[in-house]
Amino acid sequence: MGKVVIRVDHVGVKFLMSSQKVDNLKEFIIKKLNRQIDYKSFWALKDVTFSVEEGDRVGILGLNGAGKSTLLKVISGVLKATEGSVITKGRLAPLLELGAGFDMQYTGAENIYLYGAVLGYSKDFIKEKFQEIVDFSELGEFINVPVKNYSSGMKTRLGFSIATVVEPQILILDEVFAVGDAKFRKKSEKKVKAMFKQGVTVLFVSHNIEQVKSICNKAILLEKGTIVAQGDVDDVCKIYEKKVK
Amino acid sequence: MKQNIKNFSKYRYLLSELITKDIKLKYRRSYLGILWTLIEPLLTMIVLTMVFSGFRGNSDKTFPIYILTGRLLYSFFSNATKAAMKSIRSNSQMIKKVYVPKYIYPLSTILSKYIIFLISLIVLAGVAIVLKIKPTIYMLQAIVPLLILLVMVIGVGLILATMAVFFRDMEYLWDVILMLIMYCSAIFYRPSMVIDGGFGWLLKLNPLYAVIVNFRNSIINGLPMDLSALLYSVIFSVVSLVLGIWMFYKNQDKFILNI
C-alpha cells in the first residue's frame, strides 16, 4: 500500500484536574508554601497507536468523552501530547469549528484574508482564490458586511469555503456536514467527495454510522481514551453498534 | 531553530494581517480616525503643562516637550505591555481551535502598538518646531532608545503574557506596578527634584527612565547619550527578552489547559 501520512505513536494526553482551582498569585504562593496543591490527573488519551496510509479514509468512532476530539486536536497540532509522538506529512486542512478564527468587527472580505492567514496561506494565494471563495460561499453582496451581523449559517458557509479552497493532502472532518441548509450541505458534500477522488487522506469523526460507512474504508473505535478496535470499517462499526445497544 | 524560522516565515503574513487588524479596528467608527493618535498626546501634554508649570511657578519654555517625550514613551510602554499580557487570553478561542505559533499574538499586539506610537511621534516633531527646538545631529541617535524600548517591551510583554495565563491577578498587580513606574520616570517633574531629596536611586533603578533620559538627550538637550543609562537599558532589555522567550517557550504547551 501507499506511504504512511499520519503516524500516531503511543500518544497519551494527560489533563490535570486540580481539586481547587488556583488561578491567582496570592493563593498559589500560600498553597505552595503549605504544600497544599494537589492535582488529580486524568488521561484523555492513553497509549494510542495507529498509522494512516495515503488515500485512506478513517472514521473515528466512540461515545461522548471517548477522546475523539482530543485525538483530532493532537493530530492538528493544537494540543501537544503529554507522551508519544505524532507525525503528519503534507498539508493538513482541519475542518473543525469552522470560522473559529473570524473577527466579528471585520467584514466577510477582510475575514477571508485573516482566516486564510490563520490557516497559513500566503497573501498571493488568497488574492488569487478570493473570487472562488466568495462564489462558493454564496454570500454575494453580504461579503462586505461585518461578520457580527451574519447568521450562523452564513459564518459556516464562509468558513467552509475558505478552509476547502486549498487542495489538502489530509482532511480532518468533525461532523461538518451537519451545518448549513440542505442545498449548501449537498454542495459541500460534493466538494468533499471530489477531494476524496483526488486521493486525499481523511480523518472523519461522526456519530452517524451510515455516514461513516459511506465515506470511510477504515475505522478506529475509541473507548475511554484507548483504542478498542481498529481495521475495516464494517467490522469496527459492528463492534460499535453492539456497544451502543 | 531552523524549524522555527521556517514556521515563522509561513506565518509572517498572519503577523502582518493581525497588526493591520489591530490598527484598522482601533480607529474604525471614529470620525477623526488615526488623528486621535496625534490629538490625544497633545491634549494630555497641554493639561499636564498647565497643571505642573503653574504648580512649579516657572516658565521653562521646553517644559511642554519635556512632558511630551516622557509621556509618549511611558504610554507606549504601559499600553503595549498591558495588551501583550492580555493577548493570549483574549485570543483563547483561536488558540483552542487552530494551530498557530502562539507568540504571534503578543508579538502582533506589541508591533501594532509600536506603529501607532511611531505615528504619534509626528506630534513631537510639531511641538519641537513650535517651541523652536534647535535641530542637532544628536536627534538621529533617538532611534537607539526607541529600539531598546521595543526590545524591552517585547521581553516584558512575553513574561507578562506567560504569567497572566496562569495567574489572573497579574493584570491588577501590573496596573499597580505601572503606576509605580510612572511616578519613577520623571515624566512631569525634573529629576533634580527627586535626586535632591535623596531618592535618585529610584530613577536609576527604573529601566524605562534610562530610555527616557537618552531620548530626551537626543531630542531636546542636543547631547550625546548617557552611557550608564544606555548600558543599563540595553542589559535590562536583552535580559528580559531572553527570559521572556525562555518562559514563553517552556510554558506555551500548557496555555491551552489554562485558558
HADDOCK unambig.tbl for C-alpha pairs under 7 A between the chains (distance, minus, plus):
assign (segid A and resid 23 and name CA) (segid B and resid 166 and name CA) 5.85 0.50 0.50
assign (segid A and resid 23 and name CA) (segid B and resid 167 and name CA) 4.77 0.50 0.50
assign (segid A and resid 23 and name CA) (segid B and resid 168 and name CA) 5.90 0.50 0.50
assign (segid A and resid 24 and name CA) (segid B and resid 167 and name CA) 4.32 0.50 0.50
assign (segid A and resid 24 and name CA) (segid B and resid 168 and name CA) 5.41 0.50 0.50
assign (segid A and resid 24 and name CA) (segid B and resid 169 and name CA) 5.34 0.50 0.50
assign (segid A and resid 25 and name CA) (segid B and resid 167 and name CA) 5.49 0.50 0.50
assign (segid A and resid 25 and name CA) (segid B and resid 169 and name CA) 6.53 0.50 0.50
assign (segid A and resid 76 and name CA) (segid B and resid 99 and name CA) 6.94 0.50 0.50
assign (segid A and resid 77 and name CA) (segid B and resid 99 and name CA) 5.63 0.50 0.50
assign (segid A and resid 78 and name CA) (segid B and resid 96 and name CA) 6.53 0.50 0.50
assign (segid A and resid 78 and name CA) (segid B and resid 97 and name CA) 6.46 0.50 0.50
assign (segid A and resid 78 and name CA) (segid B and resid 98 and name CA) 5.92 0.50 0.50
assign (segid A and resid 78 and name CA) (segid B and resid 99 and name CA) 4.68 0.50 0.50
assign (segid A and resid 80 and name CA) (segid B and resid 253 and name CA) 6.23 0.50 0.50
assign (segid A and resid 100 and name CA) (segid B and resid 93 and name CA) 6.83 0.50 0.50
assign (segid A and resid 100 and name CA) (segid B and resid 94 and name CA) 6.12 0.50 0.50
assign (segid A and resid 100 and name CA) (segid B and resid 97 and name CA) 6.85 0.50 0.50
assign (segid A and resid 101 and name CA) (segid B and resid 94 and name CA) 5.47 0.50 0.50
assign (segid A and resid 114 and name CA) (segid B and resid 17 and name CA) 6.18 0.50 0.50
assign (segid A and resid 117 and name CA) (segid B and resid 13 and name CA) 6.17 0.50 0.50
assign (segid A and resid 117 and name CA) (segid B and resid 14 and name CA) 4.59 0.50 0.50
assign (segid A and resid 118 and name CA) (segid B and resid 14 and name CA) 5.99 0.50 0.50
assign (segid A and resid 118 and name CA) (segid B and resid 100 and name CA) 6.74 0.50 0.50
assign (segid A and resid 120 and name CA) (segid B and resid 10 and name CA) 6.22 0.50 0.50
assign (segid A and resid 120 and name CA) (segid B and resid 11 and name CA) 5.83 0.50 0.50
assign (segid A and resid 122 and name CA) (segid B and resid 13 and name CA) 6.39 0.50 0.50
assign (segid A and resid 123 and name CA) (segid B and resid 13 and name CA) 6.65 0.50 0.50
